[in-house]
Amino acid sequence: METISLKDEFIKLGQALKLSGLVESGVDAKFAIQDGLVKVNGRVETQRGKKLYDGDIFEFEGNQVKITAEKAE
């Protein structure tokens, strides 16, 4: 399972899809989410602006990505 480290308190679902490399662009993310192809914590999510926090897991095309808090050093 891939992970994305948060720099802020949350990341929006569309941004997370792009950052993870699972989609090429924001437009691709928008359509994937609108078409019900993305799951967040096991449930289909249709809001591109859905906020993802530390511990959330999203899934697209069989790929799972976990959101983790960035560790302060």
PyMOL Python script that loads the backbone (N, CA, C, O; Angstrom):
from pymol import cmd

cmd.read_pdbstr("""\
ATOM      1  N   MET A   1       0.854  -1.187   0.000  1.00  0.00           N
ATOM      2  CA  MET A   1       0.000   0.000   0.000  1.00  0.00           C
ATOM      3  C   MET A   1       0.893   1.242   0.000  1.00  0.00           C
ATOM      4  O   MET A   1       1.803   1.373   0.819  1.00  0.00           O
ATOM      5  N   GLU A   2       0.616   2.128  -0.918  1.00  0.00           N
ATOM      6  CA  GLU A   2       1.341   3.401  -1.012  1.00  0.00           C
ATOM      7  C   GLU A   2       0.857   4.338   0.094  1.00  0.00           C
ATOM      8  O   GLU A   2      -0.247   4.178   0.615  1.00  0.00           O
ATOM      9  N   THR A   3       1.692   5.315   0.446  1.00  0.00           N
ATOM     10  CA  THR A   3       1.278   6.310   1.435  1.00  0.00           C
ATOM     11  C   THR A   3       1.543   7.716   0.908  1.00  0.00           C
ATOM     12  O   THR A   3       2.446   7.934   0.100  1.00  0.00           O
ATOM     13  N   ILE A   4       0.741   8.659   1.379  1.00  0.00           N
ATOM     14  CA  ILE A   4       0.938  10.083   1.100  1.00  0.00           C
ATOM     15  C   ILE A   4       1.072  10.774   2.450  1.00  0.00           C
ATOM     16  O   ILE A   4       0.229  10.596   3.329  1.00  0.00           O
ATOM     17  N   SER A   5       2.128  11.560   2.613  1.00  0.00           N
ATOM     18  CA  SER A   5       2.326  12.298   3.859  1.00  0.00           C
ATOM     19  C   SER A   5       1.689  13.674   3.759  1.00  0.00           C
ATOM     20  O   SER A   5       1.905  14.408   2.795  1.00  0.00           O
ATOM     21  N   LEU A   6       0.907  14.007   4.764  1.00  0.00           N
ATOM     22  CA  LEU A   6       0.243  15.312   4.806  1.00  0.00           C
ATOM     23  C   LEU A   6       1.225  16.407   5.205  1.00  0.00           C
ATOM     24  O   LEU A   6       2.045  16.220   6.104  1.00  0.00           O
ATOM     25  N   LYS A   7       1.136  17.536   4.538  1.00  0.00           N
ATOM     26  CA  LYS A   7       1.895  18.716   4.938  1.00  0.00           C
ATOM     27  C   LYS A   7       1.003  19.637   5.762  1.00  0.00           C
ATOM     28  O   LYS A   7       1.486  20.410   6.589  1.00  0.00           O
ATOM     29  N   ASP A   8      -0.293  19.547   5.527  1.00  0.00           N
ATOM     30  CA  ASP A   8      -1.290  20.332   6.255  1.00  0.00           C
ATOM     31  C   ASP A   8      -2.177  19.362   7.040  1.00  0.00           C
ATOM     32  O   ASP A   8      -1.864  18.177   7.157  1.00  0.00           O
ATOM     33  N   GLU A   9      -3.275  19.874   7.570  1.00  0.00           N
ATOM     34  CA  GLU A   9      -4.183  19.047   8.370  1.00  0.00           C
ATOM     35  C   GLU A   9      -4.908  18.002   7.513  1.00  0.00           C
ATOM     36  O   GLU A   9      -5.232  16.916   7.995  1.00  0.00           O
ATOM     37  N   PHE A  10      -5.164  18.339   6.230  1.00  0.00           N
ATOM     38  CA  PHE A  10      -5.899  17.431   5.344  1.00  0.00           C
ATOM     39  C   PHE A  10      -5.453  17.654   3.909  1.00  0.00           C
ATOM     40  O   PHE A  10      -4.739  18.609   3.603  1.00  0.00           O
ATOM     41  N   ILE A  11      -5.893  16.742   3.025  1.00  0.00           N
ATOM     42  CA  ILE A  11      -5.708  16.899   1.588  1.00  0.00           C
ATOM     43  C   ILE A  11      -7.041  16.532   0.950  1.00  0.00           C
ATOM     44  O   ILE A  11      -7.728  15.626   1.420  1.00  0.00           O
ATOM     45  N   LYS A  12      -7.403  17.227  -0.111  1.00  0.00           N
ATOM     46  CA  LYS A  12      -8.657  16.921  -0.799  1.00  0.00           C
ATOM     47  C   LYS A  12      -8.455  15.699  -1.692  1.00  0.00           C
ATOM     48  O   LYS A  12      -7.363  15.458  -2.205  1.00  0.00           O
ATOM     49  N   LEU A  13      -9.525  14.941  -1.864  1.00  0.00           N
ATOM     50  CA  LEU A  13      -9.475  13.686  -2.597  1.00  0.00           C
ATOM     51  C   LEU A  13      -8.904  13.853  -4.008  1.00  0.00           C
ATOM     52  O   LEU A  13      -8.044  13.078  -4.424  1.00  0.00           O
ATOM     53  N   GLY A  14      -9.374  14.852  -4.736  1.00  0.00           N
ATOM     54  CA  GLY A  14      -8.862  15.074  -6.097  1.00  0.00           C
ATOM     55  C   GLY A  14      -7.367  15.326  -6.110  1.00  0.00           C
ATOM     56  O   GLY A  14      -6.656  14.820  -6.978  1.00  0.00           O
ATOM     57  N   GLN A  15      -6.885  16.109  -5.148  1.00  0.00           N
ATOM     58  CA  GLN A  15      -5.449  16.397  -5.047  1.00  0.00           C
ATOM     59  C   GLN A  15      -4.669  15.131  -4.698  1.00  0.00           C
ATOM     60  O   GLN A  15      -3.579  14.900  -5.220  1.00  0.00           O
ATOM     61  N   ALA A  16      -5.235  14.320  -3.817  1.00  0.00           N
ATOM     62  CA  ALA A  16      -4.569  13.079  -3.405  1.00  0.00           C
ATOM     63  C   ALA A  16      -4.438  12.112  -4.582  1.00  0.00           C
ATOM     64  O   ALA A  16      -3.414  11.444  -4.727  1.00  0.00           O
ATOM     65  N   LEU A  17      -5.460  12.038  -5.411  1.00  0.00           N
ATOM     66  CA  LEU A  17      -5.387  11.167  -6.593  1.00  0.00           C
ATOM     67  C   LEU A  17      -4.261  11.605  -7.527  1.00  0.00           C
ATOM     68  O   LEU A  17      -3.518  10.776  -8.051  1.00  0.00           O
ATOM     69  N   LYS A  18      -4.144  12.915  -7.728  1.00  0.00           N
ATOM     70  CA  LYS A  18      -3.070  13.433  -8.589  1.00  0.00           C
ATOM     71  C   LYS A  18      -1.705  13.193  -7.962  1.00  0.00           C
ATOM     72  O   LYS A  18      -0.783  12.730  -8.633  1.00  0.00           O
ATOM     73  N   LEU A  19      -1.572  13.508  -6.674  1.00  0.00           N
ATOM     74  CA  LEU A  19      -0.296  13.366  -5.979  1.00  0.00           C
ATOM     75  C   LEU A  19       0.190  11.922  -5.975  1.00  0.00           C
ATOM     76  O   LEU A  19       1.389  11.665  -6.076  1.00  0.00           O
ATOM     77  N   SER A  20      -0.737  10.989  -5.859  1.00  0.00           N
ATOM     78  CA  SER A  20      -0.367   9.573  -5.834  1.00  0.00           C
ATOM     79  C   SER A  20       0.015   9.049  -7.220  1.00  0.00           C
ATOM     80  O   SER A  20       0.582   7.963  -7.344  1.00  0.00           O
ATOM     81  N   GLY A  21      -0.299   9.828  -8.261  1.00  0.00           N
ATOM     82  CA  GLY A  21       0.029   9.410  -9.617  1.00  0.00           C
ATOM     83  C   GLY A  21      -1.000   8.458 -10.222  1.00  0.00           C
ATOM     84  O   GLY A  21      -0.758   7.875 -11.280  1.00  0.00           O
ATOM     85  N   LEU A  22      -2.139   8.298  -9.562  1.00  0.00           N
ATOM     86  CA  LEU A  22      -3.163   7.382 -10.075  1.00  0.00           C
ATOM     87  C   LEU A  22      -3.970   7.993 -11.211  1.00  0.00           C
ATOM     88  O   LEU A  22      -4.599   7.273 -11.987  1.00  0.00           O
ATOM     89  N   VAL A  23      -3.954   9.325 -11.312  1.00  0.00           N
ATOM     90  CA  VAL A  23      -4.580  10.015 -12.443  1.00  0.00           C
ATOM     91  C   VAL A  23      -3.591  11.056 -12.965  1.00  0.00           C
ATOM     92  O   VAL A  23      -2.695  11.499 -12.247  1.00  0.00           O
ATOM     93  N   GLU A  24      -3.771  11.432 -14.223  1.00  0.00           N
ATOM     94  CA  GLU A  24      -2.861  12.377 -14.862  1.00  0.00           C
ATOM     95  C   GLU A  24      -3.151  13.828 -14.495  1.00  0.00           C
ATOM     96  O   GLU A  24      -2.234  14.638 -14.359  1.00  0.00           O
ATOM     97  N   SER A  25      -4.439  14.151 -14.334  1.00  0.00           N
ATOM     98  CA  SER A  25      -4.805  15.559 -14.152  1.00  0.00           C
ATOM     99  C   SER A  25      -6.005  15.698 -13.229  1.00  0.00           C
ATOM    100  O   SER A  25      -6.642  14.713 -12.856  1.00  0.00           O
ATOM    101  N   GLY A  26      -6.295  16.927 -12.875  1.00  0.00           N
ATOM    102  CA  GLY A  26      -7.465  17.218 -12.060  1.00  0.00           C
ATOM    103  C   GLY A  26      -8.756  16.843 -12.761  1.00  0.00           C
ATOM    104  O   GLY A  26      -9.724  16.433 -12.120  1.00  0.00           O
ATOM    105  N   VAL A  27      -8.768  16.983 -14.076  1.00  0.00           N
ATOM    106  CA  VAL A  27      -9.961  16.621 -14.858  1.00  0.00           C
ATOM    107  C   VAL A  27     -10.194  15.111 -14.776  1.00  0.00           C
ATOM    108  O   VAL A  27     -11.326  14.658 -14.605  1.00  0.00           O
ATOM    109  N   ASP A  28      -9.108  14.338 -14.899  1.00  0.00           N
ATOM    110  CA  ASP A  28      -9.234  12.877 -14.778  1.00  0.00           C
ATOM    111  C   ASP A  28      -9.741  12.494 -13.387  1.00  0.00           C
ATOM    112  O   ASP A  28     -10.582  11.606 -13.244  1.00  0.00           O
ATOM    113  N   ALA A  29      -9.220  13.174 -12.369  1.00  0.00           N
ATOM    114  CA  ALA A  29      -9.653  12.911 -10.992  1.00  0.00           C
ATOM    115  C   ALA A  29     -11.135  13.227 -10.840  1.00  0.00           C
ATOM    116  O   ALA A  29     -11.885  12.455 -10.242  1.00  0.00           O
ATOM    117  N   LYS A  30     -11.550  14.363 -11.385  1.00  0.00           N
ATOM    118  CA  LYS A  30     -12.952  14.784 -11.291  1.00  0.00           C
ATOM    119  C   LYS A  30     -13.886  13.725 -11.868  1.00  0.00           C
ATOM    120  O   LYS A  30     -14.875  13.358 -11.234  1.00  0.00           O
ATOM    121  N   PHE A  31     -13.580  13.238 -13.057  1.00  0.00           N
ATOM    122  CA  PHE A  31     -14.456  12.256 -13.698  1.00  0.00           C
ATOM    123  C   PHE A  31     -14.419  10.904 -12.984  1.00  0.00           C
ATOM    124  O   PHE A  31     -15.453  10.249 -12.857  1.00  0.00           O
ATOM    125  N   ALA A  32     -13.247  10.480 -12.520  1.00  0.00           N
ATOM    126  CA  ALA A  32     -13.147   9.207 -11.798  1.00  0.00           C
ATOM    127  C   ALA A  32     -14.004   9.253 -10.538  1.00  0.00           C
ATOM    128  O   ALA A  32     -14.703   8.291 -10.219  1.00  0.00           O
ATOM    129  N   ILE A  33     -13.947  10.379  -9.822  1.00  0.00           N
ATOM    130  CA  ILE A  33     -14.716  10.524  -8.586  1.00  0.00           C
ATOM    131  C   ILE A  33     -16.207  10.623  -8.893  1.00  0.00           C
ATOM    132  O   ILE A  33     -17.016   9.945  -8.259  1.00  0.00           O
ATOM    133  N   GLN A  34     -16.581  11.468  -9.870  1.00  0.00           N
ATOM    134  CA  GLN A  34     -17.993  11.632 -10.234  1.00  0.00           C
ATOM    135  C   GLN A  34     -18.613  10.324 -10.709  1.00  0.00           C
ATOM    136  O   GLN A  34     -19.797  10.076 -10.482  1.00  0.00           O
ATOM    137  N   ASP A  35     -17.816   9.486 -11.367  1.00  0.00           N
ATOM    138  CA  ASP A  35     -18.324   8.218 -11.899  1.00  0.00           C
ATOM    139  C   ASP A  35     -18.396   7.122 -10.838  1.00  0.00           C
ATOM    140  O   ASP A  35     -18.774   5.990 -11.139  1.00  0.00           O
ATOM    141  N   GLY A  36     -18.032   7.457  -9.589  1.00  0.00           N
ATOM    142  CA  GLY A  36     -18.120   6.490  -8.495  1.00  0.00           C
ATOM    143  C   GLY A  36     -17.043   5.426  -8.517  1.00  0.00           C
ATOM    144  O   GLY A  36     -17.246   4.322  -8.012  1.00  0.00           O
ATOM    145  N   LEU A  37     -15.894   5.750  -9.100  1.00  0.00           N
ATOM    146  CA  LEU A  37     -14.806   4.779  -9.216  1.00  0.00           C
ATOM    147  C   LEU A  37     -13.813   4.836  -8.065  1.00  0.00           C
ATOM    148  O   LEU A  37     -12.884   4.030  -8.005  1.00  0.00           O
ATOM    149  N   VAL A  38     -14.005   5.788  -7.146  1.00  0.00           N
ATOM    150  CA  VAL A  38     -13.064   5.977  -6.038  1.00  0.00           C
ATOM    151  C   VAL A  38     -13.758   5.666  -4.716  1.00  0.00           C
ATOM    152  O   VAL A  38     -14.891   6.086  -4.480  1.00  0.00           O
ATOM    153  N   LYS A  39     -13.060   4.925  -3.862  1.00  0.00           N
ATOM    154  CA  LYS A  39     -13.578   4.621  -2.524  1.00  0.00           C
ATOM    155  C   LYS A  39     -12.691   5.292  -1.478  1.00  0.00           C
ATOM    156  O   LYS A  39     -11.471   5.365  -1.624  1.00  0.00           O
ATOM    157  N   VAL A  40     -13.336   5.780  -0.421  1.00  0.00           N
ATOM    158  CA  VAL A  40     -12.616   6.320   0.730  1.00  0.00           C
ATOM    159  C   VAL A  40     -13.063   5.508   1.938  1.00  0.00           C
ATOM    160  O   VAL A  40     -14.250   5.445   2.257  1.00  0.00           O
ATOM    161  N   ASN A  41     -12.096   4.890   2.601  1.00  0.00           N
ATOM    162  CA  ASN A  41     -12.383   4.046   3.762  1.00  0.00           C
ATOM    163  C   ASN A  41     -13.461   3.003   3.451  1.00  0.00           C
ATOM    164  O   ASN A  41     -14.335   2.720   4.271  1.00  0.00           O
ATOM    165  N   GLY A  42     -13.370   2.437   2.230  1.00  0.00           N
ATOM    166  CA  GLY A  42     -14.267   1.356   1.840  1.00  0.00           C
ATOM    167  C   GLY A  42     -15.616   1.769   1.275  1.00  0.00           C
ATOM    168  O   GLY A  42     -16.412   0.912   0.894  1.00  0.00           O
ATOM    169  N   ARG A  43     -15.886   3.074   1.216  1.00  0.00           N
ATOM    170  CA  ARG A  43     -17.177   3.546   0.699  1.00  0.00           C
ATOM    171  C   ARG A  43     -16.962   4.409  -0.543  1.00  0.00           C
ATOM    172  O   ARG A  43     -16.022   5.202  -0.607  1.00  0.00           O
ATOM    173  N   VAL A  44     -17.848   4.242  -1.527  1.00  0.00           N
ATOM    174  CA  VAL A  44     -17.759   5.047  -2.742  1.00  0.00           C
ATOM    175  C   VAL A  44     -17.920   6.523  -2.373  1.00  0.00           C
ATOM    176  O   VAL A  44     -18.831   6.895  -1.632  1.00  0.00           O
ATOM    177  N   GLU A  45     -17.022   7.350  -2.901  1.00  0.00           N
ATOM    178  CA  GLU A  45     -17.046   8.794  -2.618  1.00  0.00           C
ATOM    179  C   GLU A  45     -17.196   9.547  -3.936  1.00  0.00           C
ATOM    180  O   GLU A  45     -16.446   9.312  -4.883  1.00  0.00           O
ATOM    181  N   THR A  46     -18.176  10.459  -3.987  1.00  0.00           N
ATOM    182  CA  THR A  46     -18.410  11.210  -5.223  1.00  0.00           C
ATOM    183  C   THR A  46     -18.108  12.702  -5.075  1.00  0.00           C
ATOM    184  O   THR A  46     -18.388  13.483  -5.985  1.00  0.00           O
ATOM    185  N   GLN A  47     -17.544  13.098  -3.945  1.00  0.00           N
ATOM    186  CA  GLN A  47     -17.180  14.507  -3.737  1.00  0.00           C
ATOM    187  C   GLN A  47     -15.683  14.691  -3.946  1.00  0.00           C
ATOM    188  O   GLN A  47     -14.869  14.162  -3.189  1.00  0.00           O
ATOM    189  N   ARG A  48     -15.332  15.445  -4.980  1.00  0.00           N
ATOM    190  CA  ARG A  48     -13.920  15.682  -5.280  1.00  0.00           C
ATOM    191  C   ARG A  48     -13.231  16.434  -4.146  1.00  0.00           C
ATOM    192  O   ARG A  48     -12.040  16.242  -3.901  1.00  0.00           O
ATOM    193  N   GLY A  49     -13.983  17.291  -3.454  1.00  0.00           N
ATOM    194  CA  GLY A  49     -13.426  18.090  -2.376  1.00  0.00           C
ATOM    195  C   GLY A  49     -13.429  17.403  -1.026  1.00  0.00           C
ATOM    196  O   GLY A  49     -13.126  18.036  -0.014  1.00  0.00           O
ATOM    197  N   LYS A  50     -13.767  16.109  -0.986  1.00  0.00           N
ATOM    198  CA  LYS A  50     -13.771  15.356   0.276  1.00  0.00           C
ATOM    199  C   LYS A  50     -12.405  15.491   0.935  1.00  0.00           C
ATOM    200  O   LYS A  50     -11.377  15.249   0.303  1.00  0.00           O
ATOM    201  N   LYS A  51     -12.399  15.880   2.206  1.00  0.00           N
ATOM    202  CA  LYS A  51     -11.145  16.069   2.929  1.00  0.00           C
ATOM    203  C   LYS A  51     -10.677  14.738   3.509  1.00  0.00           C
ATOM    204  O   LYS A  51     -11.434  14.025   4.167  1.00  0.00           O
ATOM    205  N   LEU A  52      -9.414  14.426   3.248  1.00  0.00           N
ATOM    206  CA  LEU A  52      -8.806  13.203   3.764  1.00  0.00           C
ATOM    207  C   LEU A  52      -7.829  13.575   4.872  1.00  0.00           C
ATOM    208  O   LEU A  52      -7.035  14.506   4.734  1.00  0.00           O
ATOM    209  N   TYR A  53      -7.901  12.839   5.963  1.00  0.00           N
ATOM    210  CA  TYR A  53      -7.070  13.108   7.129  1.00  0.00           C
ATOM    211  C   TYR A  53      -6.166  11.912   7.418  1.00  0.00           C
ATOM    212  O   TYR A  53      -6.289  10.861   6.790  1.00  0.00           O
ATOM    213  N   ASP A  54      -5.258  12.089   8.375  1.00  0.00           N
ATOM    214  CA  ASP A  54      -4.352  11.031   8.811  1.00  0.00           C
ATOM    215  C   ASP A  54      -5.134   9.746   9.092  1.00  0.00           C
ATOM    216  O   ASP A  54      -6.097   9.751   9.860  1.00  0.00           O
ATOM    217  N   GLY A  55      -4.708   8.646   8.462  1.00  0.00           N
ATOM    218  CA  GLY A  55      -5.350   7.353   8.680  1.00  0.00           C
ATOM    219  C   GLY A  55      -6.371   6.969   7.634  1.00  0.00           C
ATOM    220  O   GLY A  55      -6.739   5.798   7.536  1.00  0.00           O
ATOM    221  N   ASP A  56      -6.844   7.935   6.844  1.00  0.00           N
ATOM    222  CA  ASP A  56      -7.808   7.621   5.787  1.00  0.00           C
ATOM    223  C   ASP A  56      -7.122   6.812   4.683  1.00  0.00           C
ATOM    224  O   ASP A  56      -5.927   6.969   4.431  1.00  0.00           O
ATOM    225  N   ILE A  57      -7.897   5.953   4.038  1.00  0.00           N
ATOM    226  CA  ILE A  57      -7.397   5.148   2.920  1.00  0.00           C
ATOM    227  C   ILE A  57      -8.339   5.336   1.742  1.00  0.00           C
ATOM    228  O   ILE A  57      -9.553   5.186   1.879  1.00  0.00           O
ATOM    229  N   PHE A  58      -7.774   5.668   0.574  1.00  0.00           N
ATOM    230  CA  PHE A  58      -8.605   5.731  -0.627  1.00  0.00           C
ATOM    231  C   PHE A  58      -8.126   4.699  -1.626  1.00  0.00           C
ATOM    232  O   PHE A  58      -6.972   4.270  -1.611  1.00  0.00           O
ATOM    233  N   GLU A  59      -9.059   4.307  -2.505  1.00  0.00           N
ATOM    234  CA  GLU A  59      -8.792   3.235  -3.451  1.00  0.00           C
ATOM    235  C   GLU A  59      -9.294   3.630  -4.837  1.00  0.00           C
ATOM    236  O   GLU A  59     -10.382   4.185  -4.989  1.00  0.00           O
ATOM    237  N   PHE A  60      -8.464   3.325  -5.856  1.00  0.00           N
ATOM    238  CA  PHE A  60      -8.840   3.592  -7.241  1.00  0.00           C
ATOM    239  C   PHE A  60      -8.169   2.545  -8.116  1.00  0.00           C
ATOM    240  O   PHE A  60      -6.956   2.351  -8.038  1.00  0.00           O
ATOM    241  N   GLU A  61      -8.949   1.875  -8.945  1.00  0.00           N
ATOM    242  CA  GLU A  61      -8.458   0.851  -9.875  1.00  0.00           C
ATOM    243  C   GLU A  61      -7.591  -0.191  -9.172  1.00  0.00           C
ATOM    244  O   GLU A  61      -6.552  -0.599  -9.690  1.00  0.00           O
ATOM    245  N   GLY A  62      -8.028  -0.614  -7.989  1.00  0.00           N
ATOM    246  CA  GLY A  62      -7.314  -1.652  -7.263  1.00  0.00           C
ATOM    247  C   GLY A  62      -6.105  -1.182  -6.475  1.00  0.00           C
ATOM    248  O   GLY A  62      -5.467  -1.981  -5.789  1.00  0.00           O
ATOM    249  N   ASN A  63      -5.781   0.101  -6.563  1.00  0.00           N
ATOM    250  CA  ASN A  63      -4.652   0.661  -5.824  1.00  0.00           C
ATOM    251  C   ASN A  63      -5.151   1.333  -4.551  1.00  0.00           C
ATOM    252  O   ASN A  63      -6.087   2.133  -4.594  1.00  0.00           O
ATOM    253  N   GLN A  64      -4.532   1.013  -3.422  1.00  0.00           N
ATOM    254  CA  GLN A  64      -4.898   1.640  -2.159  1.00  0.00           C
ATOM    255  C   GLN A  64      -3.789   2.586  -1.725  1.00  0.00           C
ATOM    256  O   GLN A  64      -2.603   2.284  -1.853  1.00  0.00           O
ATOM    257  N   VAL A  65      -4.204   3.740  -1.207  1.00  0.00           N
ATOM    258  CA  VAL A  65      -3.248   4.741  -0.729  1.00  0.00           C
ATOM    259  C   VAL A  65      -3.695   5.201   0.653  1.00  0.00           C
ATOM    260  O   VAL A  65      -4.855   5.558   0.856  1.00  0.00           O
ATOM    261  N   LYS A  66      -2.762   5.187   1.595  1.00  0.00           N
ATOM    262  CA  LYS A  66      -3.057   5.609   2.962  1.00  0.00           C
ATOM    263  C   LYS A  66      -2.498   7.016   3.196  1.00  0.00           C
ATOM    264  O   LYS A  66      -1.392   7.344   2.767  1.00  0.00           O
ATOM    265  N   ILE A  67      -3.291   7.830   3.885  1.00  0.00           N
ATOM    266  CA  ILE A  67      -2.879   9.189   4.234  1.00  0.00           C
ATOM    267  C   ILE A  67      -2.215   9.127   5.608  1.00  0.00           C
ATOM    268  O   ILE A  67      -2.776   8.571   6.553  1.00  0.00           O
ATOM    269  N   THR A  68      -1.017   9.700   5.710  1.00  0.00           N
ATOM    270  CA  THR A  68      -0.306   9.708   6.984  1.00  0.00           C
ATOM    271  C   THR A  68       0.114  11.136   7.320  1.00  0.00           C
ATOM    272  O   THR A  68       0.366  11.951   6.433  1.00  0.00           O
ATOM    273  N   ALA A  69       0.182  11.418   8.616  1.00  0.00           N
ATOM    274  CA  ALA A  69       0.637  12.734   9.076  1.00  0.00           C
ATOM    275  C   ALA A  69       2.151  12.807   8.919  1.00  0.00           C
ATOM    276  O   ALA A  69       2.866  11.853   9.221  1.00  0.00           O
ATOM    277  N   GLU A  70       2.625  13.951   8.443  1.00  0.00           N
ATOM    278  CA  GLU A  70       4.065  14.145   8.303  1.00  0.00           C
ATOM    279  C   GLU A  70       4.677  14.272   9.684  1.00  0.00           C
ATOM    280  O   GLU A  70       4.176  15.029  10.515  1.00  0.00           O
ATOM    281  N   LYS A  71       5.736  13.554   9.938  1.00  0.00           N
ATOM    282  CA  LYS A  71       6.376  13.589  11.244  1.00  0.00           C
ATOM    283  C   LYS A  71       7.284  14.817  11.366  1.00  0.00           C
ATOM    284  O   LYS A  71       8.144  15.052  10.517  1.00  0.00           O
ATOM    285  N   ALA A  72       7.082  15.590  12.426  1.00  0.00           N
ATOM    286  CA  ALA A  72       7.940  16.752  12.680  1.00  0.00           C
ATOM    287  C   ALA A  72       9.235  16.262  13.305  1.00  0.00           C
ATOM    288  O   ALA A  72       9.224  15.446  14.226  1.00  0.00           O
ATOM    289  N   GLU A  73      10.360  16.772  12.790  1.00  0.00           N
ATOM    290  CA  GLU A  73      11.659  16.339  13.323  1.00  0.00           C
ATOM    291  C   GLU A  73      12.349  17.470  14.025  1.00  0.00           C
ATOM    292  O   GLU A  73      13.455  17.296  14.538  1.00  0.00           O
TER     293      GLU A  73
END
""", "prot")
cmd.dss("prot")
cmd.show_as("cartoon", "prot")
cmd.util.cbc("prot")
cmd.orient("prot")
